[in-house]
């Protein structure tokens, strides 16, 4: 089988390299744009949700 076809079937990309998109470790969304204390979040909504879930809002209030 041609390598391009093989790669495409295996990874969905013709060159066989999967782009550097890492799913958000907090909610599983693909974009990570917000950084907070060394953690990365896909959005401010996600960050706020995480802060609430971890009672962070209370600690810094
Ligand atoms: Zn997220």
PDB file of the backbone (N, CA, C, O) and the ligand in Angstrom, with CONECT records:
HET     ZN  A 101       1
ATOM      1  N   UNK A   1       0.839  -1.199   0.000  1.00  0.00           N
ATOM      2  CA  UNK A   1       0.000   0.000   0.000  1.00  0.00           C
ATOM      3  C   UNK A   1       0.875   1.250   0.000  1.00  0.00           C
ATOM      4  O   UNK A   1       1.929   1.282   0.634  1.00  0.00           O
ATOM      5  N   UNK A   2       0.431   2.263  -0.708  1.00  0.00           N
ATOM      6  CA  UNK A   2       1.201   3.497  -0.760  1.00  0.00           C
ATOM      7  C   UNK A   2       1.270   4.132   0.624  1.00  0.00           C
ATOM      8  O   UNK A   2       0.271   4.187   1.341  1.00  0.00           O
ATOM      9  N   UNK A   3       2.475   4.620   1.001  1.00  0.00           N
ATOM     10  CA  UNK A   3       2.643   5.185   2.355  1.00  0.00           C
ATOM     11  C   UNK A   3       1.656   6.309   2.662  1.00  0.00           C
ATOM     12  O   UNK A   3       1.182   6.431   3.792  1.00  0.00           O
ATOM     13  N   UNK A   4       1.350   7.125   1.663  1.00  0.00           N
ATOM     14  CA  UNK A   4       0.431   8.244   1.901  1.00  0.00           C
ATOM     15  C   UNK A   4      -0.949   7.719   2.278  1.00  0.00           C
ATOM     16  O   UNK A   4      -1.603   8.242   3.180  1.00  0.00           O
ATOM     17  N   UNK A   5      -1.374   6.692   1.581  1.00  0.00           N
ATOM     18  CA  UNK A   5      -2.686   6.102   1.884  1.00  0.00           C
ATOM     19  C   UNK A   5      -2.645   5.442   3.263  1.00  0.00           C
ATOM     20  O   UNK A   5      -3.584   5.557   4.051  1.00  0.00           O
ATOM     21  N   UNK A   6      -1.552   4.760   3.532  1.00  0.00           N
ATOM     22  CA  UNK A   6      -1.400   4.094   4.819  1.00  0.00           C
ATOM     23  C   UNK A   6      -1.431   5.115   5.961  1.00  0.00           C
ATOM     24  O   UNK A   6      -2.120   4.928   6.964  1.00  0.00           O
ATOM     25  N   UNK A   7      -0.659   6.211   5.781  1.00  0.00           N
ATOM     26  CA  UNK A   7      -0.628   7.259   6.800  1.00  0.00           C
ATOM     27  C   UNK A   7      -2.001   7.873   7.005  1.00  0.00           C
ATOM     28  O   UNK A   7      -2.436   8.113   8.132  1.00  0.00           O
ATOM     29  N   UNK A   8      -2.668   8.121   5.892  1.00  0.00           N
ATOM     30  CA  UNK A   8      -3.971   8.766   5.979  1.00  0.00           C
ATOM     31  C   UNK A   8      -4.958   7.880   6.721  1.00  0.00           C
ATOM     32  O   UNK A   8      -5.763   8.364   7.516  1.00  0.00           O
ATOM     33  N   UNK A   9      -4.892   6.598   6.461  1.00  0.00           N
ATOM     34  CA  UNK A   9      -5.802   5.674   7.139  1.00  0.00           C
ATOM     35  C   UNK A   9      -5.476   5.572   8.618  1.00  0.00           C
ATOM     36  O   UNK A   9      -6.366   5.456   9.460  1.00  0.00           O
ATOM     37  N   UNK A  10      -4.182   5.616   8.919  1.00  0.00           N
ATOM     38  CA  UNK A  10      -3.740   5.408  10.294  1.00  0.00           C
ATOM     39  C   UNK A  10      -3.981   6.656  11.146  1.00  0.00           C
ATOM     40  O   UNK A  10      -4.483   6.564  12.266  1.00  0.00           O
ATOM     41  N   UNK A  11      -3.615   7.831  10.602  1.00  0.00           N
ATOM     42  CA  UNK A  11      -3.648   9.043  11.421  1.00  0.00           C
ATOM     43  C   UNK A  11      -4.665  10.053  10.924  1.00  0.00           C
ATOM     44  O   UNK A  11      -5.023  10.975  11.658  1.00  0.00           O
ATOM     45  N   UNK A  12      -5.135   9.903   9.705  1.00  0.00           N
ATOM     46  CA  UNK A  12      -6.019  10.906   9.130  1.00  0.00           C
ATOM     47  C   UNK A  12      -5.262  12.009   8.423  1.00  0.00           C
ATOM     48  O   UNK A  12      -5.866  12.933   7.878  1.00  0.00           O
ATOM     49  N   UNK A  13      -3.910  11.917   8.430  1.00  0.00           N
ATOM     50  CA  UNK A  13      -3.093  12.933   7.770  1.00  0.00           C
ATOM     51  C   UNK A  13      -2.136  12.256   6.808  1.00  0.00           C
ATOM     52  O   UNK A  13      -1.540  11.225   7.118  1.00  0.00           O
ATOM     53  N   UNK A  14      -1.998  12.868   5.615  1.00  0.00           N
ATOM     54  CA  UNK A  14      -1.232  12.237   4.553  1.00  0.00           C
ATOM     55  C   UNK A  14       0.225  12.030   4.915  1.00  0.00           C
ATOM     56  O   UNK A  14       0.824  11.041   4.495  1.00  0.00           O
ATOM     57  N   UNK A  15       0.819  12.948   5.694  1.00  0.00           N
ATOM     58  CA  UNK A  15       2.234  12.789   6.038  1.00  0.00           C
ATOM     59  C   UNK A  15       2.421  11.962   7.312  1.00  0.00           C
ATOM     60  O   UNK A  15       3.549  11.755   7.759  1.00  0.00           O
ATOM     61  N   UNK A  16       1.336  11.499   7.884  1.00  0.00           N
ATOM     62  CA  UNK A  16       1.437  10.602   9.023  1.00  0.00           C
ATOM     63  C   UNK A  16       1.722  11.306  10.335  1.00  0.00           C
ATOM     64  O   UNK A  16       1.851  10.661  11.375  1.00  0.00           O
ATOM     65  N   UNK A  17       1.823  12.649  10.290  1.00  0.00           N
ATOM     66  CA  UNK A  17       2.091  13.381  11.524  1.00  0.00           C
ATOM     67  C   UNK A  17       0.795  13.988  12.040  1.00  0.00           C
ATOM     68  O   UNK A  17       0.090  14.688  11.314  1.00  0.00           O
ATOM     69  N   UNK A  18       0.502  13.721  13.255  1.00  0.00           N
ATOM     70  CA  UNK A  18      -0.680  14.299  13.860  1.00  0.00           C
ATOM     71  C   UNK A  18      -0.306  15.670  14.414  1.00  0.00           C
ATOM     72  O   UNK A  18       0.658  15.791  15.171  1.00  0.00           O
ATOM     73  N   UNK A  19      -1.051  16.690  14.047  1.00  0.00           N
ATOM     74  CA  UNK A  19      -0.724  18.047  14.506  1.00  0.00           C
ATOM     75  C   UNK A  19      -0.730  18.145  16.030  1.00  0.00           C
ATOM     76  O   UNK A  19      -1.371  17.357  16.725  1.00  0.00           O
ATOM     77  N   UNK A  20       0.010  19.145  16.524  1.00  0.00           N
ATOM     78  CA  UNK A  20       0.176  19.322  17.959  1.00  0.00           C
ATOM     79  C   UNK A  20      -1.049  19.919  18.622  1.00  0.00           C
ATOM     80  O   UNK A  20      -0.985  21.000  19.207  1.00  0.00           O
ATOM     81  N   UNK A  21      -2.136  19.231  18.531  1.00  0.00           N
ATOM     82  CA  UNK A  21      -3.317  19.704  19.247  1.00  0.00           C
ATOM     83  C   UNK A  21      -3.539  18.753  20.407  1.00  0.00           C
ATOM     84  O   UNK A  21      -3.793  17.562  20.223  1.00  0.00           O
ATOM     85  N   UNK A  22      -3.440  19.295  21.582  1.00  0.00           N
ATOM     86  CA  UNK A  22      -3.602  18.470  22.776  1.00  0.00           C
ATOM     87  C   UNK A  22      -4.950  18.788  23.390  1.00  0.00           C
ATOM     88  O   UNK A  22      -5.294  19.950  23.606  1.00  0.00           O
ATOM     89  N   UNK A  23      -5.684  17.772  23.657  1.00  0.00           N
ATOM     90  CA  UNK A  23      -6.988  17.999  24.268  1.00  0.00           C
ATOM     91  C   UNK A  23      -6.813  18.596  25.660  1.00  0.00           C
ATOM     92  O   UNK A  23      -5.917  18.214  26.413  1.00  0.00           O
ATOM     93  N   UNK A  24      -7.670  19.517  25.974  1.00  0.00           N
ATOM     94  CA  UNK A  24      -7.655  20.147  27.294  1.00  0.00           C
ATOM     95  C   UNK A  24      -7.803  19.069  28.365  1.00  0.00           C
ATOM     96  O   UNK A  24      -8.717  18.245  28.319  1.00  0.00           O
ATOM     97  N   UNK A  25      -6.883  19.095  29.328  1.00  0.00           N
ATOM     98  CA  UNK A  25      -6.925  18.029  30.336  1.00  0.00           C
ATOM     99  C   UNK A  25      -8.080  18.205  31.314  1.00  0.00           C
ATOM    100  O   UNK A  25      -8.353  17.328  32.134  1.00  0.00           O
ATOM    101  N   UNK A  26      -8.748  19.337  31.217  1.00  0.00           N
ATOM    102  CA  UNK A  26      -9.822  19.606  32.171  1.00  0.00           C
ATOM    103  C   UNK A  26     -11.198  19.294  31.616  1.00  0.00           C
ATOM    104  O   UNK A  26     -12.090  18.879  32.357  1.00  0.00           O
ATOM    105  N   UNK A  27     -11.377  19.489  30.318  1.00  0.00           N
ATOM    106  CA  UNK A  27     -12.704  19.220  29.779  1.00  0.00           C
ATOM    107  C   UNK A  27     -12.658  18.476  28.455  1.00  0.00           C
ATOM    108  O   UNK A  27     -13.697  18.051  27.950  1.00  0.00           O
ATOM    109  N   UNK A  28     -11.457  18.309  27.878  1.00  0.00           N
ATOM    110  CA  UNK A  28     -11.336  17.533  26.662  1.00  0.00           C
ATOM    111  C   UNK A  28     -11.459  18.325  25.375  1.00  0.00           C
ATOM    112  O   UNK A  28     -11.351  17.760  24.286  1.00  0.00           O
ATOM    113  N   UNK A  29     -11.683  19.637  25.486  1.00  0.00           N
ATOM    114  CA  UNK A  29     -11.725  20.450  24.275  1.00  0.00           C
ATOM    115  C   UNK A  29     -10.320  20.532  23.675  1.00  0.00           C
ATOM    116  O   UNK A  29      -9.327  20.325  24.372  1.00  0.00           O
ATOM    117  N   UNK A  30     -10.247  20.836  22.377  1.00  0.00           N
ATOM    118  CA  UNK A  30      -8.969  20.778  21.682  1.00  0.00           C
ATOM    119  C   UNK A  30      -8.074  21.998  21.858  1.00  0.00           C
ATOM    120  O   UNK A  30      -6.853  21.877  21.761  1.00  0.00           O
ATOM    121  N   UNK A  31      -8.642  23.154  22.109  1.00  0.00           N
ATOM    122  CA  UNK A  31      -7.823  24.358  22.169  1.00  0.00           C
ATOM    123  C   UNK A  31      -7.335  24.625  23.585  1.00  0.00           C
ATOM    124  O   UNK A  31      -8.073  24.461  24.556  1.00  0.00           O
ATOM    125  N   UNK A  32      -6.101  25.031  23.680  1.00  0.00           N
ATOM    126  CA  UNK A  32      -5.586  25.438  24.981  1.00  0.00           C
ATOM    127  C   UNK A  32      -5.003  26.824  24.822  1.00  0.00           C
ATOM    128  O   UNK A  32      -3.957  26.996  24.197  1.00  0.00           O
ATOM    129  N   UNK A  33      -5.658  27.789  25.371  1.00  0.00           N
ATOM    130  CA  UNK A  33      -5.253  29.170  25.144  1.00  0.00           C
ATOM    131  C   UNK A  33      -5.047  29.942  26.433  1.00  0.00           C
ATOM    132  O   UNK A  33      -4.395  30.986  26.425  1.00  0.00           O
ATOM    133  N   UNK A  34      -5.581  29.459  27.528  1.00  0.00           N
ATOM    134  CA  UNK A  34      -5.491  30.186  28.788  1.00  0.00           C
ATOM    135  C   UNK A  34      -4.511  29.481  29.715  1.00  0.00           C
ATOM    136  O   UNK A  34      -4.636  28.285  29.977  1.00  0.00           O
ATOM    137  N   UNK A  35      -3.532  30.240  30.209  1.00  0.00           N
ATOM    138  CA  UNK A  35      -2.599  29.648  31.149  1.00  0.00           C
ATOM    139  C   UNK A  35      -2.811  30.234  32.525  1.00  0.00           C
ATOM    140  O   UNK A  35      -3.043  31.433  32.678  1.00  0.00           O
ATOM    141  N   UNK A  36      -2.730  29.383  33.518  1.00  0.00           N
ATOM    142  CA  UNK A  36      -2.918  29.827  34.884  1.00  0.00           C
ATOM    143  C   UNK A  36      -2.084  28.960  35.804  1.00  0.00           C
ATOM    144  O   UNK A  36      -2.328  27.760  35.930  1.00  0.00           O
ATOM    145  N   UNK A  37      -1.099  29.569  36.445  1.00  0.00           N
ATOM    146  CA  UNK A  37      -0.238  28.858  37.390  1.00  0.00           C
ATOM    147  C   UNK A  37       0.303  27.551  36.821  1.00  0.00           C
ATOM    148  O   UNK A  37       0.282  26.511  37.480  1.00  0.00           O
ATOM    149  N   UNK A  38       0.790  27.626  35.580  1.00  0.00           N
ATOM    150  CA  UNK A  38       1.415  26.459  34.977  1.00  0.00           C
ATOM    151  C   UNK A  38       0.447  25.466  34.389  1.00  0.00           C
ATOM    152  O   UNK A  38       0.860  24.466  33.801  1.00  0.00           O
ATOM    153  N   UNK A  39      -0.849  25.726  34.539  1.00  0.00           N
ATOM    154  CA  UNK A  39      -1.854  24.853  33.949  1.00  0.00           C
ATOM    155  C   UNK A  39      -2.385  25.521  32.696  1.00  0.00           C
ATOM    156  O   UNK A  39      -2.363  26.747  32.579  1.00  0.00           O
ATOM    157  N   UNK A  40      -2.858  24.720  31.765  1.00  0.00           N
ATOM    158  CA  UNK A  40      -3.400  25.270  30.541  1.00  0.00           C
ATOM    159  C   UNK A  40      -4.861  24.903  30.411  1.00  0.00           C
ATOM    160  O   UNK A  40      -5.264  23.771  30.681  1.00  0.00           O
ATOM    161  N   UNK A  41      -5.640  25.874  29.997  1.00  0.00           N
ATOM    162  CA  UNK A  41      -7.075  25.665  29.847  1.00  0.00           C
ATOM    163  C   UNK A  41      -7.491  26.073  28.450  1.00  0.00           C
ATOM    164  O   UNK A  41      -6.855  26.919  27.822  1.00  0.00           O
ATOM    165  N   UNK A  42      -8.561  25.468  27.969  1.00  0.00           N
ATOM    166  CA  UNK A  42      -8.990  25.737  26.599  1.00  0.00           C
ATOM    167  C   UNK A  42      -9.689  27.088  26.503  1.00  0.00           C
ATOM    168  O   UNK A  42      -9.769  27.664  25.418  1.00  0.00           O
ATOM    169  N   UNK A  43     -10.186  27.590  27.601  1.00  0.00           N
ATOM    170  CA  UNK A  43     -10.916  28.851  27.547  1.00  0.00           C
ATOM    171  C   UNK A  43     -11.037  29.408  28.953  1.00  0.00           C
ATOM    172  O   UNK A  43     -10.781  28.707  29.931  1.00  0.00           O
ATOM    173  N   UNK A  44     -11.424  30.663  29.050  1.00  0.00           N
ATOM    174  CA  UNK A  44     -11.614  31.243  30.376  1.00  0.00           C
ATOM    175  C   UNK A  44     -12.772  30.551  31.085  1.00  0.00           C
ATOM    176  O   UNK A  44     -12.746  30.390  32.305  1.00  0.00           O
ATOM    177  N   UNK A  45     -13.784  30.143  30.333  1.00  0.00           N
ATOM    178  CA  UNK A  45     -14.903  29.399  30.934  1.00  0.00           C
ATOM    179  C   UNK A  45     -14.392  28.145  31.632  1.00  0.00           C
ATOM    180  O   UNK A  45     -14.783  27.828  32.756  1.00  0.00           O
ATOM    181  N   UNK A  46     -13.504  27.441  30.930  1.00  0.00           N
ATOM    182  CA  UNK A  46     -12.943  26.210  31.460  1.00  0.00           C
ATOM    183  C   UNK A  46     -12.126  26.506  32.711  1.00  0.00           C
ATOM    184  O   UNK A  46     -12.193  25.768  33.694  1.00  0.00           O
ATOM    185  N   UNK A  47     -11.355  27.590  32.671  1.00  0.00           N
ATOM    186  CA  UNK A  47     -10.548  27.983  33.814  1.00  0.00           C
ATOM    187  C   UNK A  47     -11.437  28.294  35.010  1.00  0.00           C
ATOM    188  O   UNK A  47     -11.180  27.830  36.120  1.00  0.00           O
ATOM    189  N   UNK A  48     -12.462  29.066  34.784  1.00  0.00           N
ATOM    190  CA  UNK A  48     -13.373  29.448  35.868  1.00  0.00           C
ATOM    191  C   UNK A  48     -14.033  28.205  36.457  1.00  0.00           C
ATOM    192  O   UNK A  48     -14.159  28.075  37.675  1.00  0.00           O
ATOM    193  N   UNK A  49     -14.455  27.291  35.578  1.00  0.00           N
ATOM    194  CA  UNK A  49     -15.071  26.053  36.043  1.00  0.00           C
ATOM    195  C   UNK A  49     -14.102  25.286  36.944  1.00  0.00           C
ATOM    196  O   UNK A  49     -14.473  24.762  37.994  1.00  0.00           O
ATOM    197  N   UNK A  50     -12.852  25.241  36.493  1.00  0.00           N
ATOM    198  CA  UNK A  50     -11.837  24.521  37.265  1.00  0.00           C
ATOM    199  C   UNK A  50     -11.625  25.197  38.613  1.00  0.00           C
ATOM    200  O   UNK A  50     -11.521  24.526  39.640  1.00  0.00           O
ATOM    201  N   UNK A  51     -11.560  26.521  38.609  1.00  0.00           N
ATOM    202  CA  UNK A  51     -11.358  27.264  39.855  1.00  0.00           C
ATOM    203  C   UNK A  51     -12.493  26.977  40.839  1.00  0.00           C
ATOM    204  O   UNK A  51     -12.265  26.784  42.034  1.00  0.00           O
ATOM    205  N   UNK A  52     -13.696  26.955  40.321  1.00  0.00           N
ATOM    206  CA  UNK A  52     -14.843  26.698  41.188  1.00  0.00           C
ATOM    207  C   UNK A  52     -14.806  25.269  41.718  1.00  0.00           C
ATOM    208  O   UNK A  52     -15.051  25.024  42.899  1.00  0.00           O
ATOM    209  N   UNK A  53     -14.497  24.327  40.823  1.00  0.00           N
ATOM    210  CA  UNK A  53     -14.467  22.926  41.234  1.00  0.00           C
ATOM    211  C   UNK A  53     -13.397  22.668  42.281  1.00  0.00           C
ATOM    212  O   UNK A  53     -13.530  21.771  43.114  1.00  0.00           O
ATOM    213  N   UNK A  54     -12.335  23.464  42.231  1.00  0.00           N
ATOM    214  CA  UNK A  54     -11.246  23.256  43.174  1.00  0.00           C
ATOM    215  C   UNK A  54     -11.286  24.222  44.356  1.00  0.00           C
ATOM    216  O   UNK A  54     -10.333  24.317  45.130  1.00  0.00           O
ATOM    217  N   UNK A  55     -12.376  24.918  44.477  1.00  0.00           N
ATOM    218  CA  UNK A  55     -12.545  25.872  45.567  1.00  0.00           C
ATOM    219  C   UNK A  55     -11.472  26.948  45.572  1.00  0.00           C
ATOM    220  O   UNK A  55     -11.187  27.557  46.603  1.00  0.00           O
ATOM    221  N   UNK A  56     -10.886  27.171  44.408  1.00  0.00           N
ATOM    222  CA  UNK A  56      -9.815  28.158  44.334  1.00  0.00           C
ATOM    223  C   UNK A  56     -10.356  29.562  44.583  1.00  0.00           C
ATOM    224  O   UNK A  56      -9.702  30.405  45.198  1.00  0.00           O
ATOM    225  N   UNK A  57     -11.553  29.782  44.093  1.00  0.00           N
ATOM    226  CA  UNK A  57     -12.149  31.102  44.234  1.00  0.00           C
ATOM    227  C   UNK A  57     -12.254  31.498  45.703  1.00  0.00           C
ATOM    228  O   UNK A  57     -12.086  32.664  46.061  1.00  0.00           O
ATOM    229  N   UNK A  58     -12.532  30.514  46.536  1.00  0.00           N
ATOM    230  CA  UNK A  58     -12.632  30.797  47.969  1.00  0.00           C
ATOM    231  C   UNK A  58     -11.278  31.143  48.555  1.00  0.00           C
ATOM    232  O   UNK A  58     -11.163  32.033  49.397  1.00  0.00           O
ATOM    233  N   UNK A  59     -10.241  30.425  48.100  1.00  0.00           N
ATOM    234  CA  UNK A  59      -8.910  30.637  48.654  1.00  0.00           C
ATOM    235  C   UNK A  59      -8.371  32.025  48.362  1.00  0.00           C
ATOM    236  O   UNK A  59      -7.727  32.643  49.210  1.00  0.00           O
ATOM    237  N   UNK A  60      -8.640  32.518  47.145  1.00  0.00           N
ATOM    238  CA  UNK A  60      -8.067  33.816  46.783  1.00  0.00           C
ATOM    239  C   UNK A  60      -9.009  34.959  47.123  1.00  0.00           C
ATOM    240  O   UNK A  60      -8.636  36.125  46.988  1.00  0.00           O
ATOM    241  N   UNK A  61     -10.216  34.648  47.561  1.00  0.00           N
ATOM    242  CA  UNK A  61     -11.182  35.695  47.868  1.00  0.00           C
ATOM    243  C   UNK A  61     -10.813  36.381  49.192  1.00  0.00           C
ATOM    244  O   UNK A  61     -11.510  37.297  49.627  1.00  0.00           O
TER     245      UNK A  61
HETATM  246 ZN    ZN A 101     -11.074  22.884  28.913  1.00  0.00          ZN
END
